[in-house]
Amino acid sequence: MDAKTRFILSAVMSSMMVFMVTLIVTYLNLGFRHDFLLQWAKAYFIAWPIAATTGFLVMPMARRATDRIISVFAG
């Protein structure tokens, strides 16, 4: 997978995951109050670049680990 594809995949995937996780955790921590959307957006915009960067850097290692696991179970 080339770097451009890896970057786009990690950006899209992490965006979706961070969206859901920050939404749920913000709700569990604060409940639905008057500034809920502001607090959720703040958490999202802090977490997403960290998750995207981590995904981009970790993806090659995760692919290799996945290939090894599959080869063990595939026989």
N, C-alpha and C positions, 0 to 999 in steps of 0.2 A: 504494500500500500504506500503510495507516495505521500509526501508531507502535506500537500494541499488537501488530499482526500482525508488524511488522518486529522488535520486541523478542523475541517468542516464536520466530520463525524463526531469528534470530541466536543465541538461547540454545540451542535444540535442535541446530541444525547445528554450532555451535562445540563444544558438549559432546561430540558424537559424534566430531568430528575431533580434538579435543584428547585424548579418551580413547585413540584409536588411536595418535596420534603420540607422546604421552608414554609410553605402554606400550612401544612399539617402541624409542624412543630410550633409555628407562631400561634396558631389557633389553640393548641394544647397549652402553651405557656401563658397566653394573654386572654383567651376567650375572644368572642366577637365584640370588640368595643369600638368606640368612635374613631380611634386612630389605628385600627387594625391594618388597613391597607397600607398606610404609611410605614408601619413597623414591619409588615411583611415585605414590602418593596425594598426597604433598607437591608433586611436580611438577604433577600434574593440578590441584590446588586453587589453585596459583599461576597457572598458564597459562590456565585456563578463563575467569575474569573478564576477563582482558586480551583474549582472543580474542573473547568475547561483545561486549564494548564496541567493539572494533575492527570486528567484523562489523556491528553496529548503525549505527555512524557511516559506514562505507564502502559499505554496501549501496546507497544511492541513486546514488553515483558508479559502482559496478560495474554497476548496471542500465542506466544511460545508456551506459556504454562497451559493454556487451553489445548494446544496441539499435543503436548505431553500427556495430559489427562485423557484425551480422546484416544491416543495410541495405546494407553494402558488398558482401557476398557474395550477397545475394538479388537484387541488380541493381536 
